Amino acid sequence: MSVAHPPFQIAGQDIVAGNRVTLSISVPGQSVYTPLAMPVHVVHGKRPGPVLFVSAAIHGDEINGIEVIRQLLKVRALSRLRGTLICVPIVNVYGFLNHTRYLPDRRDLNRVFPGAKHGSLASRMARVFAEEIIDRSTHGIDLHTGANNRTNLPHIRANLDDRDCESLALIFGTPVVINANLRDGSLRQYALERGIPMLLYEAGEALRFQRMAVRAGLRGILNVMRALEMLPKRKTIGPKVPVVEARSSSWIRAPQTGLLRTDVRLGNRIKEEETLGHIADALGENEAVVKAPFTGIVIGRNQLPVVNEGDALFHIARFSDSLSVEDAIETFHETHIEGLESGDYHEPLT
């Protein structure tokens, strides 16, 4: 006998089991003449289960996650959903409209949680998201890209010392999982303090849709939902991407100002003292070599040729066995590159 699933309450609305609703949650406006709202889509299953929120664009220029969520909401298997899925494709609506990472007060929304009802604009927005989304959830996935002019290899950042987080991080299916320290005021820190297992997915660069990043993000979310028994298991299982954990990562910075010529790509395995790039002036003089201080895998890279001394250039993750990571990345690319040439990068909607 099935258990009755009560309505899901959010933003003053009751969503009846078996329904899906698009709604707008008001956020603090800059004036009474410029009201803004955060778009939210809720799928409330007919049967009880976890409450998963999936959010994107907490940094307004990180838009890959918006496309991931759009495709997620088209998956037909959501008609058989157990529990509740809360999708927030654009958290930082101010930054999104202005093609910027930040809010109008130049604050980073991902550094002010849990926020306050009577604080700054950033603090008030964080409080709205915390109360309406995070506090109603049992699990969370936050979708990110590299910062402005940087690109990231698809990877998961999570607290691997938390057993539930580690399990979901491995299930997501990126080749690299990084044990990331919690940052004060971050959405992830607030969620974990509330006992909510939380994953942060990094892939691609700001202000771009990148097919492989979107494809991997969609598949990863569906993997997590199946593991949580929110969706039925797939009848056919594709090749499993091996996942390797990293306990630390570091940015390699520019030793001088000039023009950067890069010698490595995302996912490359590099050895200690290997050359990563060269920096010289416009005439090719006064050249400096950028070398790797340790062995690892390139998981992030600066995209701008013009660099200043101290700029972050290459993000390298440390592994006890970097050869196994190289194999994992190769398998990952083989799994997700299929169909990209034809323009079809959608998860089968089953």
SEZA-915392 format. One line per field, with one value per residue: x negated, y negated, z negated of N, C-alpha, C in turn; residue number from 1; residue in three letters. Coordinates in steps of 0.05 Angstrom, whole numbers. Atoms other than C-alpha are relative to their C-alpha. Layout:
BEGIN
n_xx: c(X,...)
n_yy: c(Y,...)
n_zz: c(Z,...)
ca_xx: c(X,...)
ca_yy: c(Y,...)
ca_zz: c(Z,...)
c_xx: c(X,...)
c_yy: c(Y,...)
c_zz: c(Z,...)
i: c(NUM,...)
aa: c(ALA,...)
This chain:
BEGIN
n_xx: c(-17,16,-3,-9,21,-14,9,26,-4,22,-8,-28,-17,-2,1,-12,16,-5,-1,24,-8,20,-8,21,4,9,25,2,5,15,-20,-27,-5,15,-3,12,-8,17,-17,2,-18,-2,-14,-7,-8,-23,8,20,28,17,-5,26,1,22,1,20,4,3,16,-19,11,6,-26,-2,-19,-27,-7,-3,-26,-20,-2,-10,-29,-13,3,-27,-1,-10,-28,0,18,-5,10,-4,23,-2,20,3,20,14,-2,8,-13,13,24,-7,-9,22,23,21,0,-8,-24,5,17,26,5,-2,-23,9,17,-16,-21,-29,-13,-16,-24,3,27,5,-15,9,-9,-29,-4,9,-20,-23,6,3,-26,-19,10,18,-13,-21,12,16,24,4,21,3,14,18,21,23,-4,4,24,12,-16,4,-6,-22,7,-17,13,-17,13,3,0,-28,-5,-22,11,20,-15,-14,21,10,-22,-5,13,22,25,15,-15,19,-8,2,-6,-23,6,-18,-22,-8,-24,7,5,-26,-15,12,-6,-28,-1,-9,22,1,21,5,10,15,6,-1,7,-23,-13,1,-12,19,-16,8,-5,-29,-6,10,-15,-26,3,7,-24,-18,13,-6,-29,-5,12,-18,-26,-20,-7,5,25,0,0,26,20,23,26,4,24,14,2,24,-2,24,-3,9,5,12,3,27,-4,19,24,4,-21,6,-18,2,-3,-6,9,-16,-29,-15,1,27,16,25,20,14,19,-7,-7,-28,-3,21,-9,20,-13,-12,21,10,24,-4,-18,1,-12,-18,4,-16,15,-5,-14,-29,-18,-10,-29,-10,20,-6,-4,10,29,12,0,15,14,-17,-26,-2,2,-6,-10,10,-9,20,-10,20,5,-11,-4,-27,-18,1,-18,-28,-7,-3,-26,-21,-3,-12,-28,-17,4,-17,-24,4,4,-26,-16,-18,13,-21,-4,-24,-22,-14)
n_yy: c(24,24,20,25,21,26,22,12,29,18,27,4,-17,-29,-15,-26,-22,-7,25,16,28,21,23,21,8,27,6,29,17,24,21,-10,0,-21,-25,-24,-25,-23,-21,-26,-21,-22,-24,-13,-27,-12,-16,14,-5,23,26,8,25,4,29,9,29,16,21,6,-5,-29,-7,-28,-14,7,-19,-27,-2,0,-28,-17,3,-13,-29,-12,-16,16,-7,-22,10,-3,23,26,13,29,10,29,4,25,10,28,12,25,-6,-12,21,18,-16,2,-19,12,16,28,11,-12,-22,-27,-12,-25,5,14,-18,-3,25,13,13,29,6,11,-13,-27,-14,-5,-21,-25,-9,-10,-26,-19,-7,-11,-23,-18,-10,-19,-22,-21,-3,22,1,27,-2,23,-1,16,29,14,-6,-25,-24,-22,-28,-9,-14,5,9,-9,-8,-29,-11,-6,-25,4,17,-15,-20,13,11,-21,-8,21,-11,14,-16,11,10,14,5,29,12,18,29,14,14,-12,-16,-28,-1,2,-25,-21,6,-9,-29,-6,-7,20,-3,23,-9,20,-8,21,28,19,12,-18,-27,-19,-24,-22,7,-3,-29,-13,9,-13,-28,-2,5,-24,-21,5,-5,-29,-11,8,-13,19,-9,-29,-8,-3,-28,-5,17,5,-4,16,16,-3,25,1,21,16,12,28,11,26,16,9,29,12,11,27,11,-3,-16,-28,-22,-24,-25,-23,2,-11,-29,-11,-7,13,-8,21,14,1,27,4,22,21,28,19,25,-1,-6,-27,2,-2,-23,-16,-26,-7,-29,-13,-5,-27,-17,0,2,27,0,27,14,27,1,26,2,23,-5,16,-15,-9,-11,-29,-10,-29,-12,-28,-17,-20,-27,-19,-15,17,-16,-10,22,4,-21,7,23,-10,-15,20,13,-19,-4,23,13,-14,16,29,10,2,21,-12,-5,-4,-26,-13,8,-24)
n_zz: c(0,-2,21,-10,0,4,-17,6,5,-7,-8,6,-16,5,-26,4,-10,-28,-16,-3,-1,-3,16,3,28,0,13,6,-23,5,4,-4,-29,-13,15,-12,12,-6,-11,13,-10,19,-9,25,-8,12,23,17,-5,7,-12,-12,-14,-20,-5,-18,-3,24,-12,-22,-27,-3,-11,-9,17,-9,-21,13,13,-21,-10,22,2,-23,2,3,24,22,5,20,21,28,14,-11,-13,-1,-18,0,-21,2,28,0,-24,-5,-15,-26,-18,-6,-10,20,22,26,3,-4,21,-4,18,-11,14,12,23,21,13,-6,-6,21,-11,0,-7,-27,-22,-3,23,-2,-21,12,20,-15,-11,22,12,-19,-15,15,24,-7,-15,14,-15,-19,-20,-10,-26,-5,-21,8,2,-25,-16,9,-6,19,-6,17,24,24,25,22,25,-2,27,6,-15,-20,-22,-15,-15,-22,-17,-17,-17,-20,-24,-12,4,23,23,17,28,1,26,1,1,17,-14,-25,0,7,29,13,-4,16,28,4,-3,-27,-18,-21,-20,-18,-26,-15,-27,-20,6,3,-23,-23,1,-10,-2,17,28,4,-2,24,23,-1,7,28,17,-2,16,29,5,0,24,22,-6,-8,-27,-4,-11,-29,-8,-11,14,-17,13,24,0,25,14,17,20,5,26,-1,-26,3,-24,-7,-7,-19,12,-10,-18,-28,-17,7,-20,17,-12,10,-2,23,2,-4,22,-1,20,14,-17,-28,-9,-4,-19,-1,1,-10,-9,-27,-19,6,17,29,3,24,-3,22,5,20,24,9,-19,3,-24,-4,2,-6,-16,-9,-29,-10,-6,14,29,18,21,22,-10,0,-27,-3,25,-2,23,7,3,7,-24,-21,-24,0,-7,-29,-12,6,-17,-27,0,2,-26,-18,8,-4,-26,-19,-8,0,-27,-13,13,19,25,20,13,-9,18,8)
ca_xx: c(0,-30,-41,-4,-52,-30,-35,-102,-103,-147,-140,-71,-45,-22,-43,-1,-37,-44,-47,-101,-99,-140,-140,-178,-208,-215,-285,-305,-299,-341,-278,-203,-207,-255,-226,-263,-247,-285,-256,-242,-213,-188,-171,-134,-130,-71,-110,-154,-229,-287,-282,-339,-354,-396,-419,-459,-486,-498,-553,-513,-561,-567,-513,-530,-487,-426,-428,-439,-376,-336,-353,-341,-270,-256,-275,-213,-231,-212,-140,-160,-197,-200,-207,-216,-262,-273,-309,-335,-369,-388,-402,-439,-390,-426,-492,-460,-426,-491,-538,-577,-596,-575,-516,-506,-540,-601,-592,-599,-532,-569,-606,-548,-506,-463,-449,-403,-334,-359,-430,-461,-430,-474,-457,-383,-386,-425,-372,-316,-352,-370,-299,-261,-307,-362,-321,-268,-317,-352,-406,-437,-477,-505,-529,-589,-640,-708,-712,-718,-769,-784,-760,-753,-758,-692,-701,-664,-685,-658,-674,-702,-707,-631,-611,-546,-581,-637,-588,-547,-611,-636,-568,-563,-615,-667,-738,-764,-735,-769,-765,-750,-755,-692,-693,-663,-595,-588,-524,-559,-582,-511,-481,-530,-519,-445,-463,-448,-498,-521,-560,-592,-600,-653,-659,-675,-681,-637,-588,-592,-550,-598,-568,-611,-605,-529,-525,-568,-530,-463,-486,-517,-453,-413,-465,-455,-379,-380,-426,-378,-321,-287,-287,-282,-346,-366,-353,-418,-480,-535,-609,-627,-676,-730,-735,-799,-800,-848,-861,-891,-900,-939,-941,-1007,-1016,-1051,-1123,-1121,-1076,-1072,-1040,-1027,-1038,-1007,-1037,-986,-912,-858,-865,-938,-982,-1043,-1107,-1145,-1188,-1152,-1141,-1070,-1080,-1123,-1113,-1149,-1138,-1107,-1174,-1186,-1242,-1250,-1220,-1203,-1186,-1126,-1141,-1101,-1123,-1094,-1064,-990,-932,-912,-840,-836,-869,-871,-845,-875,-943,-955,-975,-1001,-1051,-1015,-955,-930,-949,-943,-902,-935,-906,-953,-943,-980,-974,-966,-971,-905,-873,-897,-862,-799,-799,-808,-749,-707,-720,-704,-639,-615,-643,-596,-544,-575,-596,-523,-500,-463,-487,-422,-415,-366,-299,-278)
ca_yy: c(0,-67,-121,-186,-243,-309,-374,-409,-480,-534,-609,-607,-555,-483,-438,-375,-308,-289,-362,-408,-483,-542,-600,-664,-680,-754,-779,-848,-900,-962,-1005,-997,-1007,-950,-888,-822,-750,-685,-632,-564,-500,-446,-375,-342,-267,-223,-183,-206,-210,-259,-333,-352,-423,-437,-509,-547,-618,-636,-673,-708,-696,-620,-598,-526,-502,-539,-494,-432,-448,-463,-393,-361,-387,-354,-284,-241,-198,-256,-232,-174,-217,-197,-257,-328,-363,-438,-471,-542,-558,-630,-646,-712,-745,-812,-784,-744,-805,-844,-788,-791,-745,-794,-831,-906,-919,-881,-826,-752,-719,-654,-686,-714,-653,-645,-718,-764,-794,-864,-862,-883,-866,-804,-783,-790,-749,-695,-693,-684,-626,-594,-596,-580,-528,-500,-493,-453,-404,-339,-341,-393,-402,-470,-480,-525,-542,-573,-647,-700,-680,-613,-544,-482,-407,-376,-356,-352,-390,-362,-347,-277,-269,-266,-195,-216,-271,-225,-171,-219,-252,-186,-168,-234,-207,-260,-233,-278,-290,-341,-345,-420,-459,-496,-571,-617,-642,-594,-559,-492,-508,-529,-466,-420,-456,-439,-366,-369,-330,-378,-372,-428,-413,-453,-451,-499,-574,-635,-663,-601,-539,-480,-415,-366,-404,-405,-332,-310,-353,-325,-254,-266,-294,-235,-187,-219,-218,-144,-130,-167,-125,-187,-158,-86,-50,-49,16,10,-16,-49,-47,-71,-128,-113,-167,-188,-230,-288,-315,-382,-428,-492,-549,-563,-639,-683,-699,-763,-807,-793,-748,-676,-618,-555,-487,-443,-429,-413,-341,-335,-298,-339,-321,-362,-414,-403,-466,-492,-555,-615,-689,-742,-814,-832,-823,-755,-781,-776,-707,-668,-594,-572,-503,-454,-452,-382,-324,-326,-338,-405,-418,-493,-542,-616,-632,-702,-710,-777,-765,-804,-781,-740,-721,-650,-610,-535,-498,-431,-376,-329,-254,-196,-162,-213,-159,-129,-198,-205,-139,-163,-228,-190,-144,-205,-239,-176,-169,-240,-259,-209,-248,-316,-322,-313,-367,-317,-323,-306,-251,-198,-221,-155)
ca_zz: c(0,21,-31,-19,-1,-31,7,11,-17,14,23,-9,39,29,87,90,99,172,195,221,214,238,189,174,106,95,79,51,105,114,117,119,195,208,175,187,174,171,218,186,214,166,185,127,136,121,70,11,18,11,26,74,94,157,164,215,228,155,191,245,303,291,339,358,300,328,389,345,306,370,396,328,327,394,371,378,318,273,281,236,186,113,67,90,139,130,189,185,252,235,161,173,220,213,236,292,322,320,343,278,221,167,140,150,83,109,58,74,58,42,-16,-58,-79,-119,-108,-148,-136,-151,-124,-58,9,14,-57,-45,19,-17,-72,-21,13,-54,-81,-17,14,-30,-94,-57,-27,-47,7,54,117,136,208,223,277,275,257,311,364,330,350,307,321,299,227,160,98,33,-39,-30,-106,-107,-87,-52,-13,8,31,74,101,127,155,194,243,257,265,209,140,95,20,16,-48,-69,-57,-108,-86,-28,-9,-17,-88,-108,-78,-113,-180,-170,-159,-84,-40,13,78,119,193,230,306,363,363,349,400,444,458,465,489,453,387,395,415,356,307,329,325,258,228,255,225,157,163,180,122,76,106,130,201,225,242,316,352,390,356,396,382,312,308,257,204,167,104,93,23,45,104,117,167,202,209,260,241,282,326,400,454,435,484,454,466,429,434,383,359,377,328,312,275,224,260,326,367,365,407,423,407,447,470,537,573,543,498,423,424,361,358,316,285,245,172,163,202,215,264,294,272,285,332,346,416,423,458,424,351,293,241,189,234,225,287,277,224,209,165,128,131,101,169,225,279,256,261,332,349,314,354,419,402,383,450,488,450,459,528,563,603,594,667,688,640,596,525,489,438,465,437,405)
c_xx: c(-18,6,8,-23,13,-10,-26,4,-25,12,30,19,-1,0,8,-18,8,1,-28,8,-24,9,-23,-1,-12,-27,-1,-6,-16,18,27,7,-15,2,-13,9,-18,18,-5,20,0,15,4,12,24,-6,-22,-28,-16,9,-27,3,-24,0,-23,-2,2,-20,13,-11,-6,25,3,22,29,9,3,28,23,4,10,30,15,-2,27,3,9,30,2,-16,11,-12,5,-26,5,-23,0,-22,-16,4,-6,11,-12,-25,5,8,-23,-26,-23,3,14,28,-6,-17,-28,-7,4,22,-8,-19,16,21,-7,15,16,22,-4,-28,-3,17,-9,10,29,7,-7,21,24,-6,-3,26,18,-10,-16,14,22,-11,-14,-27,-3,-23,-1,-19,-16,-17,-24,8,-6,-27,-16,19,-8,5,24,-9,20,-17,20,-17,-2,-3,28,7,21,-9,-19,14,13,-20,-10,21,5,-13,-19,-26,-16,20,-20,12,-4,7,25,-8,21,21,9,26,-5,-5,27,15,-11,5,29,3,9,-25,1,-24,-2,-12,-13,-5,3,-7,25,10,-1,17,-21,12,-8,5,30,8,-8,15,28,-1,-7,23,18,-12,6,29,7,-11,17,28,22,10,-5,-27,2,-1,-27,-20,-25,-26,-3,-26,-14,-5,-24,3,-27,5,-9,-4,-12,-1,-29,2,-22,-24,-6,23,-9,21,-6,4,2,-8,16,29,13,-1,-27,-13,-27,-18,-13,-22,6,9,30,6,-23,13,-22,14,9,-21,-12,-26,8,18,-5,15,17,-2,18,-16,4,14,30,15,10,30,12,-22,10,2,-12,-30,-14,3,-17,-14,19,27,-1,1,10,9,-7,8,-22,13,-23,-8,13,4,29,21,0,17,29,10,5,26,23,5,12,29,17,-4,19,24,-4,-3,27,17,19,-15,20,-2,25,23,17,5)
c_yy: c(-25,-20,-27,-21,-27,-22,-11,-30,-15,-26,-5,16,29,14,29,22,7,-25,-12,-29,-18,-24,-19,-7,-28,-3,-30,-16,-25,-25,13,3,22,26,23,24,22,23,27,19,23,23,16,27,11,15,-14,8,-25,-26,-11,-27,0,-29,-6,-31,-14,-22,-5,5,30,14,29,15,-6,20,29,3,0,29,19,0,13,30,13,16,-15,5,22,-7,8,-24,-25,-11,-30,-10,-31,-7,-26,-10,-30,-13,-27,4,11,-21,-18,14,-1,20,-11,-12,-30,-13,11,22,27,14,26,-4,-13,17,3,-26,-11,-16,-30,-9,-14,14,29,17,7,21,27,11,12,28,21,9,15,26,19,13,20,25,20,3,-24,4,-28,0,-26,4,-14,-30,-13,5,24,23,23,27,8,16,-7,-9,6,5,30,13,7,24,-3,-16,16,20,-12,-12,21,9,-19,7,-18,15,-9,-10,-12,-5,-30,-10,-18,-29,-14,-15,13,16,28,2,-1,26,22,-4,8,30,9,7,-17,4,-27,10,-24,10,-24,-27,-18,-9,17,24,19,28,22,-6,4,29,15,-8,13,29,4,-3,24,24,-3,5,29,12,-6,13,-19,7,30,5,3,30,8,-19,-3,4,-19,-15,4,-28,1,-24,-15,-14,-30,-9,-28,-14,-8,-28,-10,-12,-28,-8,5,16,29,18,26,25,25,-6,11,31,12,7,-13,9,-24,-11,0,-28,-2,-22,-19,-27,-18,-26,3,7,27,0,2,23,15,26,6,31,10,5,28,15,-1,-1,-29,0,-27,-15,-28,-1,-25,1,-22,4,-19,18,7,11,31,11,28,11,30,15,21,27,18,17,-15,16,11,-22,-5,21,-7,-23,10,15,-20,-13,19,4,-23,-14,12,-18,-29,-11,-5,-21,11,6,3,28,13,-5,24,1)
c_zz: c(0,-22,13,-3,-3,19,-9,-1,7,9,-4,16,-9,27,-6,12,28,18,3,5,4,-16,-2,-30,1,-15,-4,25,-7,-2,5,30,14,-16,15,-15,9,11,-13,12,-20,12,-26,7,-15,-25,-16,8,-8,14,10,13,19,7,19,-1,-27,5,28,28,5,10,10,-15,7,21,-11,-11,21,11,-21,-1,23,-1,-7,-26,-24,-6,-20,-24,-28,-14,15,12,1,19,0,21,-3,-29,0,25,7,17,28,20,9,8,-20,-22,-25,0,4,-21,0,-19,15,-16,-14,-23,-23,-13,-30,5,-24,14,2,5,27,21,3,-24,0,21,-11,-19,14,11,-22,-11,20,13,-17,-24,6,13,-18,13,19,19,11,24,5,25,-11,-2,27,12,-10,8,-18,14,-16,-24,-22,-23,-22,-25,-1,-28,-10,18,21,23,18,18,25,20,19,20,23,26,15,-5,-25,-21,-20,-27,-4,-27,2,-2,-17,16,26,-3,-10,-30,-15,2,-18,-30,-6,3,27,17,25,19,16,26,14,28,19,-9,-1,27,25,-6,12,-1,-18,-30,-7,-1,-26,-24,-1,-8,-29,-19,1,-15,-29,-6,0,-25,-25,2,6,28,2,12,30,6,12,-12,18,-14,-24,1,-27,-13,-19,-18,-3,-27,0,29,-4,27,4,11,18,-15,9,18,29,15,-5,24,-16,15,-9,2,-25,1,5,-27,3,-23,-14,18,30,7,6,21,-2,-1,10,8,29,22,-4,-17,-30,-7,-26,5,-25,-3,-22,-26,-11,22,-5,27,2,0,5,14,6,30,13,6,-16,-30,-15,-21,-23,9,-2,29,4,-28,2,-26,-4,-4,-8,25,23,26,1,6,30,14,-5,18,29,3,0,27,20,-5,8,27,21,7,1,29,15,-13,-21,-26,-23,-12,12,-20,-7,-29)
i: c(1,2,3,4,5,6,7,8,9,10,11,12,13,14,15,16,17,18,19,20,21,22,23,24,25,26,27,28,29,30,31,32,33,34,35,36,37,38,39,40,41,42,43,44,45,46,47,48,49,50,51,52,53,54,55,56,57,58,59,60,61,62,63,64,65,66,67,68,69,70,71,72,73,74,75,76,77,78,79,80,81,82,83,84,85,86,87,88,89,90,91,92,93,94,95,96,97,98,99,100,101,102,103,104,105,106,107,108,109,110,111,112,113,114,115,116,117,118,119,120,121,122,123,124,125,126,127,128,129,130,131,132,133,134,135,136,137,138,139,140,141,142,143,144,145,146,147,148,149,150,151,152,153,154,155,156,157,158,159,160,161,162,163,164,165,166,167,168,169,170,171,172,173,174,175,176,177,178,179,180,181,182,183,184,185,186,187,188,189,190,191,192,193,194,195,196,197,198,199,200,201,202,203,204,205,206,207,208,209,210,211,212,213,214,215,216,217,218,219,220,221,222,223,224,225,226,227,228,229,230,231,232,233,234,235,236,237,238,239,240,241,242,243,244,245,246,247,248,249,250,251,252,253,254,255,256,257,258,259,260,261,262,263,264,265,266,267,268,269,270,271,272,273,274,275,276,277,278,279,280,281,282,283,284,285,286,287,288,289,290,291,292,293,294,295,296,297,298,299,300,301,302,303,304,305,306,307,308,309,310,311,312,313,314,315,316,317,318,319,320,321,322,323,324,325,326,327,328,329,330,331,332,333,334,335,336,337,338,339,340,341,342,343,344,345,346,347,348,349,350)
aa: c(MET,SER,VAL,ALA,HIS,PRO,PRO,PHE,GLN,ILE,ALA,GLY,GLN,ASP,ILE,VAL,ALA,GLY,ASN,ARG,VAL,THR,LEU,SER,ILE,SER,VAL,PRO,GLY,GLN,SER,VAL,TYR,THR,PRO,LEU,ALA,MET,PRO,VAL,HIS,VAL,VAL,HIS,GLY,LYS,ARG,PRO,GLY,PRO,VAL,LEU,PHE,VAL,SER,ALA,ALA,ILE,HIS,GLY,ASP,GLU,ILE,ASN,GLY,ILE,GLU,VAL,ILE,ARG,GLN,LEU,LEU,LYS,VAL,ARG,ALA,LEU,SER,ARG,LEU,ARG,GLY,THR,LEU,ILE,CYS,VAL,PRO,ILE,VAL,ASN,VAL,TYR,GLY,PHE,LEU,ASN,HIS,THR,ARG,TYR,LEU,PRO,ASP,ARG,ARG,ASP,LEU,ASN,ARG,VAL,PHE,PRO,GLY,ALA,LYS,HIS,GLY,SER,LEU,ALA,SER,ARG,MET,ALA,ARG,VAL,PHE,ALA,GLU,GLU,ILE,ILE,ASP,ARG,SER,THR,HIS,GLY,ILE,ASP,LEU,HIS,THR,GLY,ALA,ASN,ASN,ARG,THR,ASN,LEU,PRO,HIS,ILE,ARG,ALA,ASN,LEU,ASP,ASP,ARG,ASP,CYS,GLU,SER,LEU,ALA,LEU,ILE,PHE,GLY,THR,PRO,VAL,VAL,ILE,ASN,ALA,ASN,LEU,ARG,ASP,GLY,SER,LEU,ARG,GLN,TYR,ALA,LEU,GLU,ARG,GLY,ILE,PRO,MET,LEU,LEU,TYR,GLU,ALA,GLY,GLU,ALA,LEU,ARG,PHE,GLN,ARG,MET,ALA,VAL,ARG,ALA,GLY,LEU,ARG,GLY,ILE,LEU,ASN,VAL,MET,ARG,ALA,LEU,GLU,MET,LEU,PRO,LYS,ARG,LYS,THR,ILE,GLY,PRO,LYS,VAL,PRO,VAL,VAL,GLU,ALA,ARG,SER,SER,SER,TRP,ILE,ARG,ALA,PRO,GLN,THR,GLY,LEU,LEU,ARG,THR,ASP,VAL,ARG,LEU,GLY,ASN,ARG,ILE,LYS,GLU,GLU,GLU,THR,LEU,GLY,HIS,ILE,ALA,ASP,ALA,LEU,GLY,GLU,ASN,GLU,ALA,VAL,VAL,LYS,ALA,PRO,PHE,THR,GLY,ILE,VAL,ILE,GLY,ARG,ASN,GLN,LEU,PRO,VAL,VAL,ASN,GLU,GLY,ASP,ALA,LEU,PHE,HIS,ILE,ALA,ARG,PHE,SER,ASP,SER,LEU,SER,VAL,GLU,ASP,ALA,ILE,GLU,THR,PHE,HIS,GLU,THR,HIS,ILE,GLU,GLY,LEU,GLU,SER,GLY,ASP,TYR,HIS,GLU,PRO,LEU,THR)
